Amino acid sequence: MDQNVMTILMLVVMLAVFYFMLIRPENKRKKEAEKMRSELAVGDVVTSIGGIVGTICAVKESTIVIESGADRVRVELTKWAVSSKGTQATENAQ
């Protein structure tokens, strides 16, 4: 009987560790990303998941329009395609 209790206890401990080390942090990151995407406003500098950097010109219900480059090209993106908000440092910046 003692062996069965120890086995069950070890499984419960492993599941708890799995939850607190993997599942909980991932859910937290998802909530933070969703909050950032819901707070997008005109004038924010954003980077898309494809690497397009631009300034938001218009915000719609599920999409945004960004203006990128010196020639003022406008691109419409879905909100879920925004990976980060704010200016990004590049690897080769000096």
HELIX and SHEET records of a PDB file:
HELIX    1   1 ASP A    2  PHE A   18  1                                  17    
HELIX    2   2 TYR A   19  ILE A   23  3                                   5    
HELIX    3   3 ARG A   24  SER A   38  1                                  15    
HELIX    4   4 LYS A   79  ALA A   81  5                                   3    
SHEET    1   A 5 VAL A  73  THR A  78  0                                        
SHEET    2   A 5 THR A  63  SER A  68 -1                                        
SHEET    3   A 5 VAL A  53  VAL A  59 -1                                        
SHEET    4   A 5 VAL A  45  SER A  48 -1                                        
SHEET    5   A 5 VAL A  82  LYS A  85 -1                                        
END                                                                             
